[in-house]
Amino acid sequence: MNIKVATLENIPQIEILYEELFLEMSKLQPKYIAPTKQDVKFLTNTILEEKSDIFVAEIDHSIAGFLLIQELTTPSYSCIVQHNYAYIMDVIVGGQYQSKGIGSVLLQEAKKWAEERKLDHLELSVLAENSGAFALYERHGYKEASSIMRLEL
C-alpha cells in the first residue's frame, strides 16, 4: 500500500469512491442524504488549495481509499476559544479493501499532516448510525465533543 497526496489525475477514481460513500451514507440516513456524485470542481479546488489535501491509499495502482482534510479556524464568537485545526471531511475505504488497516493508516497520515502544520487538534463528524466508523475513530483517540440532535416534524 502506498499513501500519497492526490493529484488531478486521481479524481476519476476518487469520484467512484465518493459514490460508494454517499450510497452508504444514504442507507444510514435516507431521509437526509441522497446517493449522488461529488462535484469535480470541489475536488479540483481541494487538491489545488494550500489548506486542504486528499490522501489516497493505492494498492496495485488502484485507489483503495482516501481521506479529505482541510485546515480551518474556529469562528469568531465571543465564547469560543480561537483555534487553527484540521477537519477531516471525508474518509472512505472501498468495500473490498475494508478491515485491512487502510482507514487507520489514512488517519495516521492526517494526524501527521496536522502536526506538521502545528494545528491545535483534529476534528471530524460521523453519522450516529455509523458504528464501525465510531469504533475506528475511538481506537485512534478521538472523543465525542458534541452532538447534533434533530426533531422530526
C-alpha positions as CSV (number, residue, x, y, z in Angstrom):
1,M,0.0,0.0,0.0
2,N,1.2,3.5,-0.9
3,I,-0.2,6.7,0.7
4,K,0.2,9.9,-1.3
5,V,-1.4,13.3,-1.8
6,A,-3.9,13.1,-4.6
7,T,-3.3,14.8,-7.9
8,L,-5.9,15.9,-10.5
9,E,-5.3,12.6,-12.3
10,N,-6.7,10.7,-9.3
11,I,-10.1,12.5,-9.5
12,P,-11.9,9.8,-11.6
13,Q,-11.1,7.1,-9.0
14,I,-11.9,9.4,-6.1
15,E,-15.3,10.1,-7.7
16,I,-16.1,6.3,-7.8
17,L,-15.3,6.0,-4.1
18,Y,-17.4,9.1,-3.3
19,E,-20.4,7.4,-5.0
20,E,-19.8,4.5,-2.7
21,L,-19.5,6.7,0.4
22,F,-22.7,8.7,-0.5
23,L,-24.6,5.5,-1.1
24,E,-23.6,4.1,2.2
25,M,-24.5,7.4,4.0
26,S,-27.9,7.4,2.2
27,K,-28.6,3.9,3.6
28,L,-27.9,5.2,7.1
29,Q,-30.0,8.4,6.8
30,P,-32.2,8.0,3.7
31,K,-34.4,10.9,4.7
32,Y,-31.5,13.4,4.8
33,I,-28.7,12.0,2.5
34,A,-29.1,11.1,-1.2
35,P,-26.8,8.9,-3.2
36,T,-25.1,11.2,-5.7
37,K,-21.8,12.1,-7.3
38,Q,-19.2,14.5,-5.8
39,D,-18.7,17.8,-7.5
40,V,-15.5,17.7,-9.6
41,K,-14.8,21.4,-9.1
42,F,-14.9,20.8,-5.3
43,L,-12.3,18.0,-5.7
44,T,-10.1,20.1,-8.0
45,N,-10.1,23.0,-5.6
46,T,-9.4,20.7,-2.7
47,I,-6.4,19.3,-4.4
48,L,-5.1,22.7,-5.6
49,E,-5.6,24.8,-2.5
50,E,-2.8,25.0,0.1
51,K,-5.1,24.5,3.1
52,S,-6.5,21.2,2.0
53,D,-5.4,17.8,0.7
54,I,-6.8,14.4,-0.2
55,F,-4.7,11.5,0.9
56,V,-5.1,8.4,-1.3
57,A,-4.2,4.8,-0.4
58,E,-3.1,3.0,-3.5
59,I,-2.9,-0.7,-3.9
60,D,-1.8,-2.1,-7.3
61,H,-2.3,1.3,-9.0
62,S,-5.9,1.5,-7.8
63,I,-7.2,3.9,-5.1
64,A,-8.4,1.7,-2.2
65,G,-9.5,4.6,-0.1
66,F,-9.0,8.3,0.6
67,L,-9.2,10.9,3.3
68,L,-10.0,14.6,2.6
69,I,-8.6,17.1,5.2
70,Q,-8.8,20.9,5.5
71,E,-7.1,23.5,7.7
72,L,-9.8,25.6,9.4
73,T,-10.1,28.3,12.0
74,T,-12.8,28.4,14.7
75,P,-15.5,31.0,14.0
76,S,-15.1,34.4,15.7
77,Y,-17.6,34.2,18.5
78,S,-17.1,35.7,22.0
79,C,-17.3,32.5,24.0
80,I,-15.3,30.3,21.6
81,V,-11.5,30.0,22.2
82,Q,-9.8,30.5,18.8
83,H,-8.0,27.5,17.3
84,N,-6.5,26.6,14.0
85,Y,-7.4,22.9,13.4
86,A,-7.6,20.2,10.9
87,Y,-11.1,19.0,9.8
88,I,-11.4,15.6,8.3
89,M,-14.3,16.0,5.9
90,D,-14.5,12.5,4.4
91,V,-12.9,9.1,4.9
92,I,-13.8,6.1,2.7
93,V,-12.2,2.8,2.1
94,G,-13.7,0.8,-0.8
95,G,-15.7,-2.3,0.2
96,Q,-13.3,-4.9,-1.0
97,Y,-10.4,-3.2,1.0
98,Q,-12.1,-2.7,4.3
99,S,-10.7,-4.3,7.5
100,K,-7.2,-4.2,6.2
101,G,-6.0,-1.2,8.2
102,I,-6.3,1.3,5.4
103,G,-8.5,3.7,7.4
104,S,-6.0,3.6,10.3
105,V,-3.1,4.5,8.0
106,L,-5.1,7.3,6.5
107,L,-6.0,8.7,10.0
108,Q,-2.3,8.5,11.0
109,E,-1.4,10.5,7.8
110,A,-4.0,13.1,8.7
111,K,-2.5,13.4,12.2
112,K,1.0,13.9,10.8
113,W,-0.4,16.5,8.3
114,A,-1.9,18.5,11.2
115,E,1.1,18.2,13.4
116,E,3.4,19.4,10.6
117,R,1.2,22.5,10.3
118,K,1.3,23.0,14.0
119,L,-2.5,22.9,14.3
120,D,-4.3,22.5,17.6
121,H,-6.4,19.5,17.0
122,L,-8.1,17.2,14.5
123,E,-11.9,17.2,14.2
124,L,-14.4,15.2,12.2
125,S,-18.1,14.4,12.0
126,V,-19.6,10.9,11.9
127,L,-23.2,9.8,11.4
128,A,-24.7,8.4,14.6
129,E,-25.6,5.2,12.9
130,N,-22.1,4.5,11.6
131,S,-20.9,2.3,14.5
132,G,-17.9,1.0,12.5
133,A,-16.5,4.5,11.9
134,F,-17.1,5.4,15.6
135,A,-15.1,2.4,16.7
136,L,-12.3,3.2,14.3
137,Y,-12.1,6.8,15.4
138,E,-12.2,5.9,19.1
139,R,-9.3,3.4,18.6
140,H,-7.3,6.4,17.3
141,G,-8.1,8.5,20.4
142,Y,-11.0,10.6,19.1
143,K,-13.6,11.5,21.7
144,E,-17.1,12.7,21.2
145,A,-17.2,16.5,21.6
146,S,-20.7,17.4,20.7
147,S,-23.9,16.0,19.1
148,I,-26.4,17.3,16.6
149,M,-30.0,16.5,17.7
150,R,-33.0,16.6,15.4
151,L,-36.7,16.6,16.0
152,E,-38.7,15.3,13.0
153,L,-41.8,17.3,12.2
